[in-house]
């Protein structure tokens, strides 16, 4: 394909933005990913690699490479291949993005991504109100608010916590550009436009209403304020902005709690209910209604997963067999509630320890800490926040076994790595 470098750069950037916005929809995201691959193959001359790039690619692709390395450790080879196939994006994105010889504008990509994704979510919300008015009016009346975010996520084919992880990143990105609009002394209309986009994303975040994502967004606001202020303001002004951010976030949370009173109970009673019943969930009356999403259920799962993982050290139970081993353990230890719903591990570190043994846990830690490395080296607050968001999300869930979590991490970590390499002097880009 013969096109100018400028045209290629524009098309490539548009492709990346499109994929980022479509990650919340599995089929469109999959099709756009394969079109992206074909586009890169047609323009392979723009791909070049060196030692540093290959090291970064291997780090990002390491969960996929684990699947390949431990294929033999599955009772069913087909099951092992199936798990590896799900993580293919962890190889494709770094190869195609880190290997690019063009310089991608990360801020531009993030800006368009956050605006378009916010607009898409507003349209999806309007569709939800029109298609499911009975659910919407029920929630508006304060009934069954515990299911609100899950039903909304189901309406677009996504698990609510996974969807809200995406929206938390979008919301903090919108907040970042809102702060930047003040620093740039934009016209009043520009500042208001940024504020409206921010408020819309906050509304969607709160409507989906998953605890960790909301807390993480609040922490993300503080990270952005801290980094932006440290780079531009005195310690006194930084402290003032931090207190202002805390105050505004508290006001926002209080206002939403008046609309959704269930949110207070969700963050207190529901979360910490029956904490004395770890490993004994069947003693709780009607566990589906009282502890299905509570901390005690997570802790009981982790306890069981840890015991199964220890029994399968040092090499693990296998990617295809790990979940089966855990479900069998639920049954063997007479934990009927956990066995009935066949809960996955809900902790990516434990999940990798269970499936791949000690090497799996080590690979996960390197994968996560690599994001922190990129954030600290570039001093970019949004990369620091992404590290925090993806780390904490994977401590409470296992997003590297889900398409949305796999593609979300693969795309953005690859872009962050590309951005970091572009900040190095030319003479240092081939040196670790």
SULTASUL-V650005 format. One record per run of one state. SS is the DSSP state (@ for helix, = for strand, . for the rest). FROM is the first residue (numbers start at 1). TO is the last residue. If there is no record, write none. Layout:
{{SS	FROM	TO} {SS	FROM	TO}}
//
This chain:
{{.	1	4} {@	5	22} {.	23	25} {@	26	42} {.	43	43} {@	44	46} {=	47	47} {.	48	50} {@	51	69} {.	70	70} {@	71	73} {.	74	76} {@	77	86} {.	87	88} {@	89	98} {.	99	99} {=	100	100} {.	101	105} {@	106	131} {.	132	132} {@	133	140} {.	141	144} {@	145	155} {.	156	159} {@	160	183} {.	184	187} {@	188	208} {.	209	210} {@	211	232} {.	233	234} {@	235	259} {.	260	261} {@	262	270} {.	271	274} {@	275	277} {.	278	280} {@	281	283} {.	284	286} {@	287	290} {.	291	294} {@	295	311} {.	312	321} {@	322	332} {.	333	335} {@	336	341} {.	342	347} {@	348	378} {.	379	380} {@	381	396} {.	397	398} {@	399	401} {.	402	402} {@	403	423} {.	424	425} {@	426	428} {.	429	432}}
//
